[in-house]
């Protein structure tokens, strides 16, 4: 009878490593950068200006 052997290409990860990595990813996703907010605001203003231009035409 042969025993079951687990094979993996990745090294074993400790549960604390997994939790710390998940926290790091959540923190990175949690808040947009100031540059992204500036770009979003500029795009929103261009979008609204398109409606103002449509009223004048």
N, C-alpha and C positions, 0 to 999 in steps of 0.2 A: 504494500500500500504506500502510495506516495503522499507526502504532506503538501499542503497548499503553500506556495511561496508568493509573496507579494513583490511585484516588480514595479519600479517607478523610475522615470527619468529624472524627476525632480527630487531634491533632498527633502527629508522629512521636515515639516514646519511645526514649530511648537505653537500651541494655541495662543500664547501671548503675542507671538509674532503676527499671527493672523489678525488678532484684535487690533494691534497697533497699526497695522497696514490699513485696515478698514477705517480706523479713525483718521488716518492721514488722508485717505481718499475722500472721505466725507468732508473734511475740512477744506480740501482743495476745491470741492464742488460747491460748498456752502455759500460762498460770496463771490460775486463777479468783480473783476478788477476795475479800477477807476477808468482805465482806457476803454474797456468794453462799455461801461455806462456812458461815457462821452460819445462813443460811436452810436450807441442806441439812441441817445437823445438827438444827435444830429440827424439820424435817419427818421426819427419820429417827426422832427420839425419839417424835413423835406416832404414827408408824407402829408402832413397837415397843409403845407404850402400848396400842394397839388390840388387840394379841395378849394382853397381860396382862389387859385388861378382859374378853376373850372367855373366858379360863380361869376367871374368877371367876363368870361367869354360868351 
